[in-house]
């Protein structure tokens, strides 16, 4: 089955309560192709290039590839399933680094709840943080 798709990029901002706020960021990138059709049995490379202003702190984005609701077969169906896949993108300036800080740790019957803060200017992956 052929796969018609379009590219969308959103900036990710995590709020203090853990909720993720997404804002459109297509103007900060050039995606090629911005939309296309992947033929059955074929593959498609996607090129994404930062065209935004220089940055001093890293920024996090999600690249979405969304199936477009186009009937390529000419057949009608009462059920439609559309696929949307996301990939994390991090843009960082040279010579930036993460600086994880253990802000709080509290034991409970479910284990230990920790609160981390990043005082650095680069994103950090939580699985790269070691608590000694």
C-alpha positions in Angstrom: 0.0 0.0 0.0 1.4 3.4 -0.9 1.9 5.9 1.9 1.2 9.6 1.2 2.8 11.7 4.0 3.5 15.3 5.1 6.2 16.6 7.5 5.5 18.8 10.5 7.9 20.1 13.2 6.8 21.4 16.6 8.9 22.7 19.5 8.6 20.9 22.8 8.5 22.7 26.1 7.9 20.7 29.2 6.0 22.5 31.9 6.7 22.2 35.7 3.8 19.8 36.1 5.3 17.5 33.4 2.8 18.5 30.7 4.2 19.0 27.2 3.4 22.2 25.3 3.9 22.0 21.6 4.1 25.0 19.3 4.5 25.0 15.5 8.2 25.3 14.4 8.1 24.6 10.7 9.6 28.0 10.0 12.8 27.0 11.8 13.6 24.1 9.5 13.6 23.1 5.9 12.3 19.6 5.3 12.9 17.8 2.1 10.6 16.5 0.8 7.9 18.3 2.8 5.4 15.8 1.5 5.5 12.9 -0.8 4.2 9.4 -1.5 6.3 6.3 -0.5 5.4 3.6 -3.0 4.7 0.1 -1.6 8.0 -1.7 -1.0 10.1 1.5 -1.3 11.9 3.7 1.3 12.2 7.4 1.6 15.0 9.5 3.2 14.0 12.8 4.8 16.4 15.7 5.1 15.8 18.2 7.9 18.0 21.3 8.2 18.0 24.0 10.8 17.4 27.5 9.3 16.5 29.2 12.6 18.7 31.9 14.3 21.8 31.0 16.2 21.0 29.7 19.7 22.8 29.8 23.0 20.7 27.1 24.7 19.5 23.8 23.2 16.0 23.5 22.0 13.9 20.3 21.6 11.5 19.5 18.8 9.4 16.7 17.5 9.4 15.8 13.8 6.1 14.3 12.8 5.5 12.3 9.7 1.7 12.1 9.2 -0.1 10.0 6.6 -2.3 12.1 4.4 -6.0 11.0 4.0 -5.8 10.5 0.2 -7.5 7.6 -1.5 -4.9 6.3 -3.9 -6.8 3.1 -4.8 -10.2 4.6 -5.9 -11.9 2.2 -3.4 -14.2 3.4 -0.7 -14.2 2.0 2.8 -16.1 2.8 5.9 -12.9 2.7 8.1 -9.9 5.0 7.8 -6.7 4.6 9.8 -4.1 7.3 9.6 -0.6 6.9 11.0 1.4 9.7 12.7 5.0 9.0 13.8 7.2 11.3 15.8 11.0 11.6 16.2 12.8 13.7 18.8 15.1 16.4 17.4 17.5 18.4 19.6 19.3 21.5 18.3 22.3 22.6 20.4 25.1 25.1 20.0 28.7 24.0 20.2 30.4 24.0 23.6 27.1 23.7 25.6 26.6 21.1 28.3 24.0 19.7 30.6 24.4 20.2 34.3 22.0 17.9 36.2 21.2 18.8 39.8 19.4 16.6 42.3 16.8 18.9 43.7 14.9 16.5 45.9 14.6 12.8 46.8 11.8 11.4 48.8 11.2 7.7 49.8 7.7 6.2 49.5 6.0 2.8 49.5 6.4 2.8 45.7 10.1 3.5 45.7 12.0 6.8 45.6 10.7 10.0 43.9 13.5 12.3 42.6 13.3 15.8 41.2 16.1 16.8 38.8 16.9 20.2 37.5 19.2 21.0 34.5 21.2 24.1 35.2 23.1 23.7 32.0 22.5 25.1 28.5 22.2 21.7 26.7 19.4 19.1 26.9 20.0 15.9 28.9 18.8 12.4 28.5 17.5 11.2 31.9 19.1 7.7 31.3 22.5 9.3 31.1 22.2 10.8 34.6 23.8 8.7 37.4 22.7 9.3 40.9 25.4 8.4 43.4 
